[in-house]
């Protein structure tokens, strides 16, 4: 995907799958733990529920998660896309490049690998 500008247009799950396999983005699952237990998550995705995003992604927070790197764009998904949109907005306000790629079913439909 050379020449792909992360924020130029909506990132599709298929594009996210390719970029994640190349280590060019962070995949972020913002669903609740019980949802992951029922279905698994995208292979390699970081799981942080939506309610914890601001605390975990803010480098000034004592609960900051170092897997959030300001230089690495983030592709966010949830069950259907609504929570991913909210998370992407919060992340953008914190200075990250973040895009909503939709729901977990979209990830699976494009052939994205799943892990427990």
VMD Tcl script that builds the backbone (N, CA, C; Angstrom):
set m [mol new atoms 348]
animate dup $m
set s [atomselect $m all]
$s set {name element resname resid chain x y z} {
  {N N UNK 1 A 0.830 -1.190 0.000}
  {CA C UNK 1 A 0.000 0.000 0.000}
  {C C UNK 1 A 0.868 1.245 0.000}
  {N N UNK 2 A 1.900 1.222 -0.751}
  {CA C UNK 2 A 2.761 2.394 -0.768}
  {C C UNK 2 A 1.974 3.607 -1.228}
  {N N UNK 3 A 2.242 4.732 -0.621}
  {CA C UNK 3 A 1.552 5.954 -0.965}
  {C C UNK 3 A 0.214 6.113 -0.278}
  {N N UNK 4 A -0.180 5.152 0.550}
  {CA C UNK 4 A -1.464 5.258 1.234}
  {C C UNK 4 A -1.383 6.315 2.316}
  {N N UNK 5 A -2.251 7.302 2.232}
  {CA C UNK 5 A -2.317 8.355 3.252}
  {C C UNK 5 A -3.395 7.953 4.247}
  {N N UNK 6 A -3.004 7.677 5.467}
  {CA C UNK 6 A -3.904 7.123 6.479}
  {C C UNK 6 A -5.186 7.919 6.642}
  {N N UNK 7 A -5.112 9.225 6.681}
  {CA C UNK 7 A -6.308 10.025 6.913}
  {C C UNK 7 A -6.923 10.597 5.639}
  {N N UNK 8 A -6.479 10.164 4.479}
  {CA C UNK 8 A -6.995 10.718 3.227}
  {C C UNK 8 A -8.425 10.281 2.953}
  {N N UNK 9 A -8.781 9.088 3.356}
  {CA C UNK 9 A -10.138 8.587 3.172}
  {C C UNK 9 A -10.400 7.521 4.218}
  {N N UNK 10 A -11.627 7.031 4.233}
  {CA C UNK 10 A -11.974 6.010 5.215}
  {C C UNK 10 A -11.154 4.751 4.960}
  {N N UNK 11 A -10.552 4.259 5.987}
  {CA C UNK 11 A -9.751 3.044 5.921}
  {C C UNK 11 A -10.689 1.841 5.969}
  {N N UNK 12 A -10.562 0.957 5.000}
  {CA C UNK 12 A -11.398 -0.238 4.992}
  {C C UNK 12 A -10.769 -1.317 5.872}
  {N N UNK 13 A -11.563 -2.287 6.318}
  {CA C UNK 13 A -10.977 -3.387 7.083}
  {C C UNK 13 A -9.885 -4.123 6.294}
  {N N UNK 14 A -10.080 -4.287 4.994}
  {CA C UNK 14 A -9.057 -4.966 4.183}
  {C C UNK 14 A -7.751 -4.170 4.157}
  {N N UNK 15 A -7.853 -2.857 4.026}
  {CA C UNK 15 A -6.645 -2.020 4.067}
  {C C UNK 15 A -5.992 -2.105 5.439}
  {N N UNK 16 A -6.814 -2.084 6.479}
  {CA C UNK 16 A -6.284 -2.187 7.846}
  {C C UNK 16 A -5.573 -3.522 8.040}
  {N N UNK 17 A -6.140 -4.600 7.498}
  {CA C UNK 17 A -5.520 -5.920 7.614}
  {C C UNK 17 A -4.123 -5.893 6.991}
  {N N UNK 18 A -4.011 -5.306 5.814}
  {CA C UNK 18 A -2.717 -5.243 5.133}
  {C C UNK 18 A -1.722 -4.377 5.905}
  {N N UNK 19 A -2.157 -3.195 6.321}
  {CA C UNK 19 A -1.267 -2.290 7.055}
  {C C UNK 19 A -0.830 -2.887 8.389}
  {N N UNK 20 A -1.741 -3.584 9.066}
  {CA C UNK 20 A -1.393 -4.219 10.342}
  {C C UNK 20 A -0.368 -5.329 10.121}
  {N N UNK 21 A -0.526 -6.087 9.041}
  {CA C UNK 21 A 0.427 -7.172 8.766}
  {C C UNK 21 A 1.824 -6.638 8.474}
  {N N UNK 22 A 1.885 -5.387 8.020}
  {CA C UNK 22 A 3.169 -4.744 7.734}
  {C C UNK 22 A 3.689 -3.951 8.935}
  {N N UNK 23 A 2.949 -3.965 10.044}
  {CA C UNK 23 A 3.363 -3.229 11.242}
  {C C UNK 23 A 3.216 -1.724 11.116}
  {N N UNK 24 A 2.381 -1.267 10.173}
  {CA C UNK 24 A 2.250 0.165 9.916}
  {C C UNK 24 A 1.131 0.827 10.708}
  {N N UNK 25 A 0.284 0.028 11.349}
  {CA C UNK 25 A -0.782 0.567 12.185}
  {C C UNK 25 A -0.956 -0.309 13.416}
  {N N UNK 26 A -1.638 0.250 14.397}
  {CA C UNK 26 A -2.067 -0.499 15.570}
  {C C UNK 26 A -3.548 -0.806 15.383}
  {N N UNK 27 A -3.935 -2.059 15.553}
  {CA C UNK 27 A -5.350 -2.421 15.567}
  {C C UNK 27 A -5.834 -2.296 16.999}
  {N N UNK 28 A -6.981 -1.676 17.185}
  {CA C UNK 28 A -7.509 -1.463 18.527}
  {C C UNK 28 A -8.953 -1.928 18.602}
  {N N UNK 29 A -9.217 -2.860 19.500}
  {CA C UNK 29 A -10.560 -3.382 19.757}
  {C C UNK 29 A -11.090 -2.692 21.004}
  {N N UNK 30 A -12.226 -1.985 20.872}
  {CA C UNK 30 A -12.769 -1.242 22.010}
  {C C UNK 30 A -14.043 -1.881 22.580}
  {N N UNK 31 A -14.270 -3.161 22.267}
  {CA C UNK 31 A -15.427 -3.863 22.810}
  {C C UNK 31 A -15.191 -4.238 24.271}
  {N N UNK 32 A -16.253 -4.673 24.913}
  {CA C UNK 32 A -16.180 -5.104 26.307}
  {C C UNK 32 A -15.569 -6.508 26.390}
  {N N UNK 33 A -14.949 -6.846 27.529}
  {CA C UNK 33 A -14.315 -8.160 27.668}
  {C C UNK 33 A -15.244 -9.339 27.361}
  {N N UNK 34 A -16.503 -9.249 27.736}
  {CA C UNK 34 A -17.424 -10.365 27.473}
  {C C UNK 34 A -17.637 -10.569 25.969}
  {N N UNK 35 A -17.539 -9.489 25.193}
  {CA C UNK 35 A -17.674 -9.612 23.737}
  {C C UNK 35 A -16.470 -10.350 23.148}
  {N N UNK 36 A -15.283 -10.040 23.644}
  {CA C UNK 36 A -14.084 -10.736 23.178}
  {C C UNK 36 A -14.127 -12.204 23.562}
  {N N UNK 37 A -14.596 -12.484 24.773}
  {CA C UNK 37 A -14.681 -13.869 25.228}
  {C C UNK 37 A -15.602 -14.687 24.330}
  {N N UNK 38 A -16.635 -14.051 23.790}
  {CA C UNK 38 A -17.607 -14.749 22.948}
  {C C UNK 38 A -17.114 -14.955 21.519}
  {N N UNK 39 A -16.266 -14.038 21.021}
  {CA C UNK 39 A -15.920 -14.096 19.600}
  {C C UNK 39 A -14.435 -14.084 19.282}
  {N N UNK 40 A -13.580 -13.747 20.222}
  {CA C UNK 40 A -12.174 -13.527 19.931}
  {C C UNK 40 A -11.985 -12.106 19.437}
  {N N UNK 41 A -10.780 -11.797 18.976}
  {CA C UNK 41 A -10.470 -10.452 18.473}
  {C C UNK 41 A -9.574 -10.575 17.256}
  {N N UNK 42 A -9.412 -9.480 16.562}
  {CA C UNK 42 A -8.514 -9.467 15.414}
  {C C UNK 42 A -7.109 -9.854 15.883}
  {N N UNK 43 A -6.474 -10.707 15.123}
  {CA C UNK 43 A -5.139 -11.162 15.502}
  {C C UNK 43 A -4.189 -9.964 15.627}
  {N N UNK 44 A -3.545 -9.879 16.769}
  {CA C UNK 44 A -2.601 -8.801 17.025}
  {C C UNK 44 A -3.210 -7.519 17.554}
  {N N UNK 45 A -4.533 -7.466 17.658}
  {CA C UNK 45 A -5.189 -6.241 18.132}
  {C C UNK 45 A -4.944 -6.029 19.618}
  {N N UNK 46 A -4.845 -4.772 19.983}
  {CA C UNK 46 A -4.781 -4.375 21.385}
  {C C UNK 46 A -6.221 -4.196 21.846}
  {N N UNK 47 A -6.540 -4.712 23.015}
  {CA C UNK 47 A -7.895 -4.567 23.543}
  {C C UNK 47 A -7.909 -3.562 24.686}
  {N N UNK 48 A -8.682 -2.496 24.500}
  {CA C UNK 48 A -8.936 -1.513 25.558}
  {C C UNK 48 A -10.399 -1.101 25.407}
  {N N UNK 49 A -11.249 -1.428 26.366}
  {CA C UNK 49 A -12.652 -1.021 26.267}
  {C C UNK 49 A -12.783 0.487 26.099}
  {N N UNK 50 A -13.825 0.895 25.388}
  {CA C UNK 50 A -14.052 2.313 25.119}
  {C C UNK 50 A -13.980 3.159 26.383}
  {N N UNK 51 A -14.541 2.672 27.468}
  {CA C UNK 51 A -14.584 3.458 28.709}
  {C C UNK 51 A -13.204 3.760 29.274}
  {N N UNK 52 A -12.174 3.048 28.823}
  {CA C UNK 52 A -10.815 3.250 29.347}
  {C C UNK 52 A -9.869 3.943 28.368}
  {N N UNK 53 A -10.352 4.236 27.164}
  {CA C UNK 53 A -9.477 4.785 26.124}
  {C C UNK 53 A -8.758 6.053 26.565}
  {N N UNK 54 A -9.493 7.039 27.053}
  {CA C UNK 54 A -8.869 8.321 27.414}
  {C C UNK 54 A -7.768 8.120 28.451}
  {N N UNK 55 A -7.993 7.241 29.396}
  {CA C UNK 55 A -7.024 7.009 30.462}
  {C C UNK 55 A -5.805 6.232 29.949}
  {N N UNK 56 A -6.029 5.237 29.109}
  {CA C UNK 56 A -4.938 4.380 28.639}
  {C C UNK 56 A -4.116 5.010 27.515}
  {N N UNK 57 A -4.728 5.892 26.729}
  {CA C UNK 57 A -4.030 6.465 25.580}
  {C C UNK 57 A -3.360 7.802 25.874}
  {N N UNK 58 A -3.667 8.408 27.001}
  {CA C UNK 58 A -3.104 9.722 27.339}
  {C C UNK 58 A -1.753 9.546 28.026}
  {N N UNK 59 A -0.660 9.969 27.387}
  {CA C UNK 59 A 0.668 9.808 27.983}
  {C C UNK 59 A 0.822 10.499 29.337}
  {N N UNK 60 A -0.056 11.450 29.646}
  {CA C UNK 60 A 0.015 12.145 30.943}
  {C C UNK 60 A -0.687 11.381 32.059}
  {N N UNK 61 A -1.410 10.340 31.706}
  {CA C UNK 61 A -2.161 9.561 32.682}
  {C C UNK 61 A -1.263 8.560 33.405}
  {N N UNK 62 A -1.472 8.372 34.699}
  {CA C UNK 62 A -0.688 7.344 35.405}
  {C C UNK 62 A -1.018 5.928 34.915}
  {N N UNK 63 A -2.138 5.767 34.222}
  {CA C UNK 63 A -2.538 4.466 33.689}
  {C C UNK 63 A -2.236 4.321 32.202}
  {N N UNK 64 A -1.372 5.194 31.672}
  {CA C UNK 64 A -0.998 5.163 30.254}
  {C C UNK 64 A -0.464 3.800 29.861}
  {N N UNK 65 A -0.908 3.315 28.719}
  {CA C UNK 65 A -0.477 2.038 28.150}
  {C C UNK 65 A 0.521 2.353 27.028}
  {N N UNK 66 A 1.754 1.942 27.198}
  {CA C UNK 66 A 2.824 2.296 26.252}
  {C C UNK 66 A 2.652 1.668 24.870}
  {N N UNK 67 A 1.662 0.808 24.690}
  {CA C UNK 67 A 1.402 0.288 23.344}
  {C C UNK 67 A 0.807 1.378 22.450}
  {N N UNK 68 A 0.288 2.439 23.062}
  {CA C UNK 68 A -0.185 3.600 22.298}
  {C C UNK 68 A 1.031 4.465 22.001}
  {N N UNK 69 A 1.366 4.585 20.725}
  {CA C UNK 69 A 2.512 5.398 20.320}
  {C C UNK 69 A 2.014 6.475 19.372}
  {N N UNK 70 A 2.261 7.725 19.689}
  {CA C UNK 70 A 1.763 8.817 18.848}
  {C C UNK 70 A 2.194 8.738 17.391}
  {N N UNK 71 A 3.272 8.045 17.104}
  {CA C UNK 71 A 3.757 7.954 15.727}
  {C C UNK 71 A 3.128 6.804 14.941}
  {N N UNK 72 A 2.353 5.956 15.611}
  {CA C UNK 72 A 1.747 4.804 14.948}
  {C C UNK 72 A 0.243 5.025 14.795}
  {N N UNK 73 A -0.249 5.128 13.563}
  {CA C UNK 73 A -1.689 5.301 13.347}
  {C C UNK 73 A -2.477 4.136 13.945}
  {N N UNK 74 A -3.722 4.410 14.294}
  {CA C UNK 74 A -4.569 3.418 14.958}
  {C C UNK 74 A -5.835 3.174 14.147}
  {N N UNK 75 A -6.125 1.900 13.879}
  {CA C UNK 75 A -7.370 1.478 13.235}
  {C C UNK 75 A -8.240 0.868 14.327}
  {N N UNK 76 A -9.406 1.468 14.556}
  {CA C UNK 76 A -10.267 1.092 15.674}
  {C C UNK 76 A -11.501 0.347 15.176}
  {N N UNK 77 A -11.866 -0.711 15.893}
  {CA C UNK 77 A -13.120 -1.403 15.597}
  {C C UNK 77 A -13.816 -1.785 16.893}
  {N N UNK 78 A -15.111 -2.074 16.773}
  {CA C UNK 78 A -15.917 -2.539 17.901}
  {C C UNK 78 A -16.850 -3.615 17.359}
  {N N UNK 79 A -18.073 -3.687 17.854}
  {CA C UNK 79 A -19.015 -4.689 17.352}
  {C C UNK 79 A -19.632 -4.253 16.027}
  {N N UNK 80 A -20.054 -2.989 15.952}
  {CA C UNK 80 A -20.737 -2.516 14.745}
  {C C UNK 80 A -20.179 -1.211 14.183}
  {N N UNK 81 A -19.365 -0.505 14.931}
  {CA C UNK 81 A -18.746 0.723 14.438}
  {C C UNK 81 A -19.005 1.968 15.249}
  {N N UNK 82 A -20.076 2.002 16.039}
  {CA C UNK 82 A -20.402 3.225 16.791}
  {C C UNK 82 A -19.363 3.536 17.866}
  {N N UNK 83 A -19.027 2.558 18.683}
  {CA C UNK 83 A -18.026 2.798 19.739}
  {C C UNK 83 A -16.654 3.076 19.138}
  {N N UNK 84 A -16.352 2.437 18.023}
  {CA C UNK 84 A -15.072 2.691 17.349}
  {C C UNK 84 A -14.990 4.146 16.898}
  {N N UNK 85 A -16.097 4.695 16.431}
  {CA C UNK 85 A -16.127 6.103 16.038}
  {C C UNK 85 A -15.867 7.014 17.214}
  {N N UNK 86 A -16.477 6.707 18.347}
  {CA C UNK 86 A -16.253 7.503 19.561}
  {C C UNK 86 A -14.803 7.412 20.008}
  {N N UNK 87 A -14.242 6.205 19.972}
  {CA C UNK 87 A -12.847 6.022 20.374}
  {C C UNK 87 A -11.908 6.769 19.442}
  {N N UNK 88 A -12.177 6.722 18.143}
  {CA C UNK 88 A -11.330 7.424 17.179}
  {C C UNK 88 A -11.341 8.925 17.439}
  {N N UNK 89 A -12.495 9.471 17.814}
  {CA C UNK 89 A -12.584 10.900 18.136}
  {C C UNK 89 A -11.731 11.234 19.352}
  {N N UNK 90 A -11.822 10.420 20.398}
  {CA C UNK 90 A -11.021 10.649 21.607}
  {C C UNK 90 A -9.539 10.570 21.272}
  {N N UNK 91 A -9.161 9.556 20.522}
  {CA C UNK 91 A -7.751 9.392 20.154}
  {C C UNK 91 A -7.247 10.560 19.317}
  {N N UNK 92 A -8.061 11.034 18.400}
  {CA C UNK 92 A -7.690 12.186 17.578}
  {C C UNK 92 A -7.479 13.418 18.458}
  {N N UNK 93 A -8.348 13.609 19.431}
  {CA C UNK 93 A -8.204 14.745 20.355}
  {C C UNK 93 A -6.921 14.639 21.171}
  {N N UNK 94 A -6.453 13.414 21.384}
  {CA C UNK 94 A -5.202 13.202 22.119}
  {C C UNK 94 A -3.975 13.291 21.217}
  {N N UNK 95 A -4.191 13.533 19.916}
  {CA C UNK 95 A -3.074 13.725 19.001}
  {C C UNK 95 A -2.706 12.530 18.147}
  {N N UNK 96 A -3.476 11.458 18.224}
  {CA C UNK 96 A -3.207 10.276 17.408}
  {C C UNK 96 A -3.886 10.404 16.054}
  {N N UNK 97 A -3.368 9.662 15.075}
  {CA C UNK 97 A -4.060 9.458 13.811}
  {C C UNK 97 A -4.902 8.202 14.023}
  {N N UNK 98 A -6.211 8.355 14.034}
  {CA C UNK 98 A -7.087 7.219 14.311}
  {C C UNK 98 A -8.261 7.203 13.354}
  {N N UNK 99 A -8.630 6.004 12.923}
  {CA C UNK 99 A -9.788 5.846 12.048}
  {C C UNK 99 A -10.622 4.663 12.489}
  {N N UNK 100 A -11.916 4.812 12.330}
  {CA C UNK 100 A -12.896 3.778 12.592}
  {C C UNK 100 A -12.942 2.856 11.372}
  {N N UNK 101 A -12.675 1.566 11.571}
  {CA C UNK 101 A -12.773 0.626 10.442}
  {C C UNK 101 A -14.051 -0.207 10.527}
  {N N UNK 102 A -14.933 0.116 11.463}
  {CA C UNK 102 A -16.223 -0.564 11.537}
  {C C UNK 102 A -16.302 -1.593 12.636}
  {N N UNK 103 A -16.958 -2.703 12.319}
  {CA C UNK 103 A -17.210 -3.734 13.307}
  {C C UNK 103 A -16.363 -4.977 13.124}
  {N N UNK 104 A -16.400 -5.816 14.138}
  {CA C UNK 104 A -15.642 -7.068 14.121}
  {C C UNK 104 A -16.066 -7.950 12.947}
  {N N UNK 105 A -17.353 -7.954 12.626}
  {CA C UNK 105 A -17.836 -8.745 11.483}
  {C C UNK 105 A -17.212 -8.263 10.179}
  {N N UNK 106 A -16.975 -6.950 10.065}
  {CA C UNK 106 A -16.319 -6.405 8.878}
  {C C UNK 106 A -14.894 -6.941 8.771}
  {N N UNK 107 A -14.202 -7.012 9.914}
  {CA C UNK 107 A -12.846 -7.555 9.961}
  {C C UNK 107 A -12.854 -9.011 9.488}
  {N N UNK 108 A -13.774 -9.789 10.022}
  {CA C UNK 108 A -13.866 -11.205 9.651}
  {C C UNK 108 A -14.239 -11.368 8.175}
  {N N UNK 109 A -15.143 -10.543 7.682}
  {CA C UNK 109 A -15.612 -10.652 6.294}
  {C C UNK 109 A -14.506 -10.402 5.273}
  {N N UNK 110 A -13.502 -9.623 5.651}
  {CA C UNK 110 A -12.407 -9.345 4.704}
  {C C UNK 110 A -11.273 -10.340 4.863}
  {N N UNK 111 A -11.508 -11.380 5.649}
  {CA C UNK 111 A -10.489 -12.413 5.805}
  {C C UNK 111 A -9.489 -12.133 6.903}
  {N N UNK 112 A -9.789 -11.176 7.765}
  {CA C UNK 112 A -8.889 -10.864 8.872}
  {C C UNK 112 A -8.790 -12.023 9.856}
  {N N UNK 113 A -7.588 -12.329 10.278}
  {CA C UNK 113 A -7.364 -13.426 11.217}
  {C C UNK 113 A -7.916 -13.069 12.593}
  {N N UNK 114 A -8.344 -14.099 13.314}
  {CA C UNK 114 A -8.930 -13.934 14.639}
  {C C UNK 114 A -8.145 -14.781 15.630}
  {N N UNK 115 A -7.995 -14.254 16.848}
  {CA C UNK 115 A -7.363 -15.001 17.927}
  {C C UNK 115 A -8.199 -14.886 19.186}
  {N N UNK 116 A -7.978 -15.790 20.113}
  {CA C UNK 116 A -8.742 -15.786 21.370}
  {C C UNK 116 A -8.336 -14.629 22.244}
}
mol reanalyze $m
mol bondsrecalc $m
mol representation Tube
mol addrep $m
